[in-house]
Amino acid sequence: MNLYTLQDLTFSYNGHQVLDIPELSFSEGKIYSITGPNGSGKTTLLNLLGMLSVPDGGRILFKGQDPHSGNGPKPASIRKQVGFLLQAPYLFRTTVERNIGYGLSVRKVPKEELDQKVLDVLHWVGMQGMEKRRHYSLSGGEVQRVALARALVTDPTVLLLDEPLANVDPVSRGVIEGILLDKCRNEGMSIIITTHDIEQAYRLSHEVITLFDGNVLPGAMENIFHGAVYQSGTSWILDTGRLSIYVPQGKEGTRTAFIPPESILLSDAAVSTSARNTLRGRITKIQERNGSVEVTVDAGETFTSRITRESFQNMGLNLGSEVSLIFKTESVRLY
């Protein structure tokens, strides 16, 4: 079942459209990572999913119901099911245990039960014995772990995290990642994370989504190019300033192009093909990921191709190898 279903969603700030998402869904019991450059709408999307903002247009369904229609559950009731963790969380000027227990106290949880839940969640985040510490004595990583404990202690249905690991120490990063994986795998918690760290996104997530200028692109933030589209004879070309890419017809002007890594073929030799886009470049990075191999190539712009391990081994590729990149015009998506 879908936890969230977004339909024709739009949102603007001061007359500037920040999000335009025709369709997007998040299934229950999975981890999603949302990547994208600054200003792409990642935090705005989390605020909408957390029922902290109201869309200008379209709908956000939570478990099939629209909280903004007046007929379904109220947004406030959904907010009680959501845990939120910010990149720079605010802690109350008090002890660790009182910070963590705040959400339980406003829910009128009995003190004995509250105290036990706080101790349990402190153990999860590796801070047992630190319940009496004051907020000002904590390191950045400890602050983030306390904030995560505060979000988890109420047993939310979904956890929304905005760049939660951007400025934490390696120990805290490992603890937080382990907790997220455990909560999803063993307890079925749904988790949605924004991050600039592509490696982290793939390491943690069942699915990676990219936001670019408020639009959803499938996959991680790879093979995204910005430039001017113009017509040349019967062809349409995107000029990035460094190279030209043949693109589908009909969209002149300043555009953003996205090419799925799976659509870019590699060859260890120069090739003759009907594909309009054939480029030569050198391999700058090789990485195995989820049973396949990602090969990064500098061909004037940086491209990433995702191929099978068998294909990679058969070609005998190495760092610095010269290769051909081949992709069809129809594989380029313009926004």
Buried (B, 14 or more C-beta within 10 A) or exposed (E): EBBBBBBEBBBBEEEEBBBBBEEBEBEBBBBBBBBBEEEBBBBBBBBBBBBBBEBEEBBBBBBEEBBBEEEBBEBEEBBBBBBBBBBEBEBEEEBBBBBBBBBBEEEEBEEEEBBEBBBEBBEBBBBEEBBEBEBEEBEEBBBBBBBBBBBBBBEBBBBBBBBBBBBBBEEBBEBBBEBBBEBBEEEEBBBBBBBBBBEBBBEBBEBBBBBBBBBBBEBBBBBBBBBEBEEEEEEBBBBBEEBBBBBBEEEEEEBBBBBBBEBBBBBEEEEEEEBBBBBBBEBEEBEEEEEBBBBBBEBBBBBBBBBEEEBBEEBEBEEEBBBBBBBBBEBBBBB
